[in-house]
């Protein structure tokens, strides 16, 4: 300890000597001394102390350089890497990080993470309230609801997990996917004749070897296509028709989600931030108009020319809109709640569809195996001129046996789970309303070479953070974690030889007492999207012989590609 204090005193003397120099030199020296001193002190404080078996271990803070900021900069740059490096350095399944002046107790053990999710005294409500205010523009009406009103409003969200809505929504999504997948690209030369998702992806038509092929930006195409299908299934078709730029604004908002969640004001000189504020205003106005029209339509009054038919709005959305109206919410206050739902159903799942598709298409052998597996349940065809009697070619058709697809295609499902493992990097935040004792499993302890599990005690009011990305890329639980290998999720019944896909320890949709409300639908929807697209379309790169998975950049929940992938698409029938 004396050596550390002596070094710190020497650094302070250096800073004093610099005071007579130019101001900028003084500032730089002071900053350097402060950072080095902070690193020395926190490095000493994080040293491990021996703890007897059965006793609580202290939650040690990972060392850092910057006062107050702590680990914020490295966390913002790559939160998965930040957590993983801190975990490896500390050698602990529970450790502390300083983020914006506040301590977060990071849990980096699958068994302990499961205990946190199962603990009823761990709530994410404070963090959700912050997101509602900072990102979705809640003026306080939603956040300040009484517990009874909050429970009444959110009970309709839980309907996304329950029958009969799951089956009804699945059937509706399948019908839309069957209808629209043949129109993923339409080979229309004019932008006026293209469908909305084509216009967003800069689709062009080229004639190659006497046949028309479409070139498109794959991420923009798939993201907007899946968003249209999903949103129409929940909010109805009228919202998309009357606000054609809805998704343009949603993606702008999504791109600034981390910055907005930290409370960054509009005037900060951050690229994209002013545009995100404007996009949010347009989204709120559109959804306020939707709320007003729905209430009028529901009361039997004229909803206006923009919303003539709202019967296709999903029942849970209808019930939420009615409840907010009954509680006295203004249309704009209701809009922030609608916006949070709109983002939740599109912000992550649409990206996963892209990653799943390009990872499968980038491996020709895997692609052919999946096509062979799904062939009995997903069929694409085109009626011949002889069958129709018309002198022109009929558009292609696709049919999906959803039960067979969901229950009999383990490789397809495993490819989805492996995509979630690699390309989702969610971060769960909890606050404790009572004390919590965390004990790691014997298996997790053995993975660290220990005979006895470690035990930690967290107190009421403590914050807990769980990095799903760090857990999902931990080599102790997944061999060769950077490799895309769907077979790691395939298990074989020793008695029957039947194969099935198991998700194991990954929880990309969250977990615990309150789980992601759309996790079942998200899985079914993704499987249907991938199966329909690879059955209907051949996708190849504009340059090169084989698709290459692009680099990734941080995005809330699920990564986005650093650069879009330009592809050529041909119908397979």
N, C-alpha and C positions, 0 to 999 in steps of 0.2 A: 504493500500500500504506500510506503514511504517513497518508493521509486516513482510511482505514478504521480504523487503529489509534487515531488521534486521536479519532474519533467513538466508538469503543468505550470509550476512557478517560473521555470526557465522560459516557457512560451509567453507568459505574461510579461516578463522583462523584455523580450523581443518586441512585443507589441508596444511597450512604453517607449522604446528607442525609436520606433517608427513614427511617433506622434509629431516629431519635428519636421517630417518630410511632407511631400505634397498630399493633399487631401485624399486623392484616389488611392495612393499607396497606403495611407493610414487605414482607409476603409478595407482594402484588400487584405492587409495584414491582420486587422481585427477579425475579419470574417474567417480567415484561415486559422487563426489561433482559436477562435471560438469552436470551429468545426473539429479541429484536432483534439482540443480539450474534451469536447463532448464525446468524441469517439473513444478516447482513453478511459474516461470515467465510466461510460456505459459498458465498455468492454470489460472493465474490472467488475462492475456490478453484475454482469451476466454470468460470471463464473459459477460453476456448479458447486453446490455444497452437498455433502453426504447426507442421505436420508435413510433411516432405518426402514426395513420392510414393514408394510402395514401403515406407515405414517404418510400424511399428506406431503406431497412434494410442492415446493414453491413454484409459481408460474413465473419463470424467468423472462426478462425482457431481452429481445435480440438487440445487439449493439447498433448504434446509428451515429450519423455524423452531424445532422442538422437539428438544433434545438427547436422544439415545438413541431416542426414538420416531421421529424422522426423518419419514418420509412415511406412517407407519402409519395415522394418523387419516384422511387423505384417501384412502388405499388401501382402508381398511375401508369407507368411505362409498360409494365407487364406483371399483373398481380399474381398470376400463376407461378411465374419464375421467382418473384419476390418471396412468396410463401414457401416454395420448394427449397430455395437456397437457405432461408432462415431455419427451416425445419432440419435440414442436413447439418447446418452449423451448430444448432443448439442440441441436436440429438434428443429432442423431447417431443412427445405427441401433443403437448399443450405448451404454448409459449406466447409471449406478448409482442405486439407491434404497436408503434405509435403512429397514428394516422390523424393528421390535422390537430395535434395536441391531445387527442383522446386515446386511451389504451384499449386495444382490442385483444381479447384472449382468443388466439387462433387454435382451433382444434384440427389436428392433422392425422387423426387415426380413424379408420372406418368404424370401429366398434364404438368409440367415444362419440363420433358424429351421430351415429344411430341413437345413442343415449340422449343426446341433446334434442334430436327431432322428436323422440318419444316423451320428453319431459314437458308436462303441461305448464310448468312455470317459466318456460322459455317462449317469449313472444316476439314476433317481428313487427308488431303494430307500430312502435315508434318510428321504425325505418320506413314502413309503408306510408305513414302519415307525412314524413318528410318528402318522399317521392311524389306523393299526391300534390303537395304544395309547390315544390321546386320544379318538377318536370311537367306535371299535368295541369298546373294552373288552378288548383283548388284554392278558393278564397278563404276557406276555413269552415264552410258549411259541412262538408263531408267529414273533415277531421274532428269537428267538435260535436258530432252526433252523440247522443246518449248511448250507453252500452246496449240498451234495449232496441233503439232504432238501428244501431249498427248491426246488431244480430239479425234484425228483420230484413234489412237490405241485403246483407251478405248471404242469407239463407238461399236466395235465388241463384247466387253464383255456385253454391254447392250442387245445384241441380245438374251442372255440367258433369258431375261424377255419377249421376244416378240414372237408373232406368225409370221411365221409358225413353228419356231424352237421348241417352247415348245411342240407342238403336235407331231412333228416329233421325238424329243428326247424321249418323253414319250413312244411313240409306240416302239421305238428301245429298251428302257430299259425293257419294258414289255416283249418283245420277248426274251431278254436275261434272264430275271428272270424266264420265263416259261421254257426255255431250261436248265438252270443250277440249279434251286432249287432242282430237283430230284437228282442232283449230289452234294448237299451240303456235304454229306458224301457218299462215294462210296462202303464201305465195302471191300475195297481192303486191303489185308494183307501186301502187299509190298509197301514201300514208293515210289518206282519207278512208280507204277501204280496209285498212288493217284494224285488228282488234286492239284494245287498249294496251295489253301487255306487250304486243309487238312494237307499238309506237314508243314505248318506254325503253326498248332494248335495241333501237336503231337497226331494225331488220331491213335487209336488202335482198333482192332476188337476183341470182346469177344463173346464166345458162352454161352448164358444163357438160360436155359430151352430148349435146342435144337435149339435155334434161334440166329443168329448173331446180335449183337448190336455194335454200334460204341461208343467209349468213346473219348471225345475231350475237349480241353480248349475252352469254349464257346466264350469268348471275342475275342481271336485270330482268331477263325473260322469265326465268324460273321463279324468281322472287315475286314479281308482279303477278304472274299467272296464279301461283298458289295463294297469294294474298287476295286476289279477286274471288277465287273459289271459296276461301275460308270466310271472308267478310260477308259475301252474299248469303252464306249459310246462316250467319248470325244476325246481321243487321238488315238483310234483305237487299234486293237488287236496286231499288230506287235510290238509295244513298249513293251508290257507285255511279249511276247514270246521271244524277243531278250534280255530283261533285267529282268530275273526272280527274281532278288533280289531287284527290285525297291521299293517294299513296306517295306521290311526290313529296307532299308536306310531311307525311308520317316518316319517311326515310330521312328527311332533313332533321326532324326532331330526334329520331333515333341516333343519328350520327353525333349529336351533342348531348346525349343522355348523361354520360359521366360528368360533364362540365356543368350542366344544369342541376344535377343532383347535389352538387357541392354549393349551390346557391349563387353561382356566378351571375352578376348583374349584366344587363344588356349592353352597357357602355364599355365593358372590358374589351380591349383590343385582341380578341381571340378569333381567329378565322372561323367563320361559320356560325358563331354565336348569335349575332343579330338576325341572321336568316332563320335560325331555329326559333327565336322568339316570334318572328313574323309567321312562320309556319304554324306554330302552336296557336296563334290567334285565329288563323284561318280554319284550323281544325276545330277549335272550340266553337267558332261561329257556325260551321257546317253541322256539328253535332247538336248545337242548341236549336238549329232549324229542324233537325230530325226529331228532337224531343217535342218541340211545339207541334209539329205535324202529327206525330204519333198520338199525342194526347187528344188533339182535335179529332183524328180518325177514330180513336178508341171511344170517344164520346158521341160519335155519329155526326160530327160536324165536318165541314169542308176542310181538308188538310192543306189546301192550296195546290197550285198547278204542279209543284215539284214532287209532291208525294201523293199520288193517286191511289197506289196499292201498297199497303204495308202488311198484308196478310202473311207474307213469307218471312217476316221477322221471327226469329227463334223465340220460343215461349219464355225462357229465362230472361232474355233481354226485354221482352214485353213486361214481365212482372217487375223487373227493376225499374223500368220507366214509370210504371203505374205507382210503385211504392214511393219513388222520389217525388212524384207529383202530389201524392197524398200527404207526404211529410212537409210540403210547402217549399220544396226546392224550386228556385228559378230555373229557367231553361239553361242559363249559362252555368249554374252550379251543377245541374245534371250533366252538362256537357263534359265537365272534367272527369266525372265518374265513367261516362261512356268512352272518353279518350283513353283512360287507363285500361279499359277492357279491349278497346281496339288495338292498342299497342301490345297487350299481353297475348292476344291471339295471333299476332303477326310478327312481333319483334324478334322472336327466336326461331319459331318453327319454320318460317319461310327460308331462313338461312340454312337450316339443317337439311331441307329438301335439296337445296343446291349442293351442299357438301356431300350428301349421300349419293346424289346422281353423278357428280363428277368423279368421286372416288370409285364408284362401280364402273363407270365408263372408261376410266383410266387404266383398268385392268381387264383386258379382253377375255382372259380365261374366266375370271369371276363373273363378268357380264354374261357370257354364254351359259354358265352354270345357273345363274339366276333366271335367265330367260327360259331355260329348260325346266326349272323348278316351277315357275309360275304359269307355264304354257297351258296346263289343264284348266286354269282358273281365270286367265286373262287372255282374250282372243281379239285380234284385230282382223278386219276383213273389208273388202270393197266389192260391192255387187258389180258383176260384169255387165257389159252392154246387152249381151244375150239375155241375161236375167231380168233386166229392167225394161228392155225394149226401146230405150232411149239412145239417140245417136251420140250422146256425150257421156263422159265418165262420172259416175256418182261419187260423192265424197266418202271417205273411209268411215268405218264404224268400229267401235270397241265395246266389248261386254266384259263385265267383271263379276265373278262369283266371290262376293266378299267373305263369306264364311270359309270357303276353301283357301282364299288368299291369306286370311288372318290366322288360320289354324293349321295349315299344312305347308307353309313355306318358311322353314326355320332359317335357311341361308339368307333370304331377303330380310327377315327380321333381325338376324345377327348383324347384317351389314348396317342396319339402322342403329343398333346399339353401339357398334364400333365407331360409327360416325359421331354419335353423341359423346362417346368417351374422348375422342380426339378433338372434336371441333366445338364442343360446348365447354364453357369455363365459368359457370355460374358461381355466385358468391352469396351464401346465406348469412344473414345477420340476425342475431337474436339478442334480446335483453331479458335478464333474469328478474322475475318478480319474487323469487325465493331462492334460498341457498341450494346449490347443486353439487353433489359429489360424483366425480367422473372416474371410473375404473376401466382401464383398457382390458380387452380380452386376452386370454392366455396366448391365442394365436398371434395377435398383434405384438405382444411382448416378445414372443419367440422370434418373430421376424426381425426384431432389433437385438437378438442374441441375449435376451434376459430370461431368467427363470421365474421371476415374480412380476405380475402386472403392476404398473405404476398407478398411483391414486392422486387425484387433485381435488381441491375444494374451491369452488367459485361462489362468490357471495351475491346476495340480492343487490340488484342494480348494475352488476357487471355486464359488459357486452361480450358476446361470443361471435366469432367469425369462422365460417367453414368454407374453404376454397375447394369446390368440387373439381376444378381443373387440376389442382395439385394432387388430390387423391386419385383421380382418374389417370394420371400420368406417372404414378409412383411405381418404380421398377420392383418394389417388394411385393406388389399385388398384381402387376401386369408385366409379364416378360416382354422385352423389347417394346417399351411403351410408345415409342415414336413410330412404330410400324403399324400399317393398317392391316389387320388380320381378323376378319369376322369370325373365323373358326374358334377363337378364344371364348366366344359366347355360346358355342354349340356343345350340348351335353347329350350323351347317348344312354338310354335306359339299358341297364345290364341284362334285364330279363327279356325285353321285347326287341331291343335293338333300335327302337324308335328314337329319332333325333328331335331335339327341341332347343330353342334359343332361350337362355336365361340371362337376365340383366346383371346378376351378381351384385357387386357392391356399389355400382355407379348410381347416382341419384341426380341426373341432370335437371329434372323437373322439381327438385326439392323433395322433402319427405316429412315424416312425422305425423302428428295429430291432424294438421291441416296441410294437405298436399296440393300440388298444382292442380287447379280445377279442371284443366283440359288435358291432362296427361294421357288418358286413354284415347281420347279423340285425336290428340296430336300424333300418337303412334299409328293409329288406323289410317289417318289422313296421309301421313308420310308414306306408309306402305302402298297405299292406293296410287299416290302420285308417281312414285318410282316405278311401280309395276306397269302402270298405264303408259308412261313416257318411254320406257325401254322397249315395250312391246310395239308401240306405234312408230317410234322414230330411231333412225341411226344418227348418231352425233359424232362428228370428227373435227379435229382442229383445222383451222384455216391454213396454218403453217405447221409442217411436221407431220409425222405419221401417227403419232399417238398423243392423246390428251395428257396434259401435265397438270397436276393439282397445283393451284397457285399458292403463293405465300399468303399468310393470314395477318390481319391486324385486329387489335383489341376492339371489342364491341360488347355492349351489355348482354351478358348471358351466353351468346354464341358469336364466334369469330365471323368477320367479314373478309372477303378476299382483298388483298392489297391492290389488285388490278383485275378487271373483268377478263373473261376468257372468250375470245372471238371464235365461234364455231360455225360449221356447216351442218345443216340438218336436211335429211331426206326421209320421206315417208317409206316405211318398210312394206306397205301393201298398196 
